[in-house]
């Protein structure tokens, strides 16, 4: 790891802590978050030249607080007057912790910050962008690059999100017990969206997008550290690790997608598999069952089989049946149908797929004909399978998936 | 998801004439959904190139000769197809033509 990478990691680690200190003193996500970004920028330019300060966290808090005071004083807007008063009452010295002082509130601060950024008043895309900037410490330009939009598109998305948080009257605090589960679900969903955005990205020019998986795992680890007893937090972390373990084998040298059954299992990351499997096993034995734990358990069964043929499909089928009951959705039905086909024959899987035919959520979706084609291929109905692979290829908006589906169709030719 | 919204108007409409996209821009801009856009010049000043068996032909004017022509296009990055259609309705409001909503291909993919 290079010096600049180490510095980047340190700054991103400190970003939510510094923001937490400012928010506790001042409130006002917009102002505080801008001030922290300026302090991070100052650190990124000054530290390499002048050396690391004795207490980097205090340095950042002091600089961010000064920026906040400057910002507040320089603006005349009515809504900022209260903040000005508050800032004048609290001199910089009061904001900075004593050298070496480790605030016990850091973990809760990161947690409260995640809840704030994933507030229900925001759309998922805004929650994702705000989380990456405020908790992840990424700049707007970095978030924009990761999501393949211009900075001019991402900047209003983030400022609109901050305005929404303010107008919703959201406080920098942990949600009340009756809201806890729903709010935590939103946080987990956002972290999973970030992970998938990175995981499904190609390699090469999209490398900075792939960094999103590492960022999602880092943030989920922080969350798991704050809430070690929550089974779904552990389940999501396990699911990410078990999925990421397959990344080295998921694309061929030419960038083509390699299906799970054909991946070179020797290239899977054994350390990630071990950690993920241990996490999900511990969570399932101690916490109430939830969808992320079930998906992680299924992912673990897939990656623990030495060969594709050794996969414990019966166990996977049972887990999908439970998942269909506690968190039904068409994607679960698709995967359930594959597991049914692998244990009770392709016809039984195709029967289950038929239950999705009238589902408006699957109209135009490529995954339904893709799975149907796969099961028809297993059943030896090659002509029908070919048609459905082609239909799926026509419907997908993913270039690598289209290429893969067309290759499957061609393989059945003659 | 990214979508291309193309506003089609009759060929007789002058380029950029009477386009009122204030409402669309007010919806897609501040929300961070607008990726880019442009108004097209009249199809009569464009050209179409074709290569057939190595032979190049260049013809003056539009690719489509009879149907309505694209007058302007925007790329938006939004949550869902439903949201893209919602934005397209704002774009089509007050126009005689229609707006086509087309998802864009992307390079991401999930192995199956």
Interface residues (C-beta under 8 A of the other chain):
Chain A: X123 X124 X125 X126 X129 X147 X148 X149 X150 X153 X154 X155 X156 X157 X158 X160 X197 X199 X200 X201 X202 X206 X250 X251 X257 X258 X259 X260 X263 X370 X374 X397 X398 X399 X400 X401 X402 X404
Chain B: X1 X29 X30 X31 X32 X33 X34 X35 X36 X77 X78 X79 X103 X104 X105 X106 X107 X108 X109 X110 X111 X112
